[in-house]
Amino acid sequence: MAKRVYGKLIMAMDLKEIETLIKDALPDAVIDIQDLAGDGNHYSATITSSKFSGMSKIEQHKLVYASLKGKMGNELHALAIKTKEKNESGN
């Protein structure tokens, strides 16, 4: 799916691509992504990972945004993030 932003043609990201990028950075992550508007541009993601241990919410979110490798605001228009720390039992 493509859209024009300021005259530039931009391809939207699909759910699997977002999940793959996050998994590459956080291999143990459990990821639940929802397409909020059905347009391939507005997503919500809940990410649970042991890598979040000892990090503030801001640090956790920065880690997730970094995993997207600059695609946030370009191919990916909007992503609401909820992060959770995975405990030793896997939850």
Buried (B, 14 or more C-beta within 10 A) or exposed (E): EEBEEEEEEBEBBBBEBBBEBBBEBBEEBBBEBEBEEEEBBBBBBBBBBEBBEEBEEEEBBEBBBEBBEEBBEEBBBEBEBBBBBBEEEEE
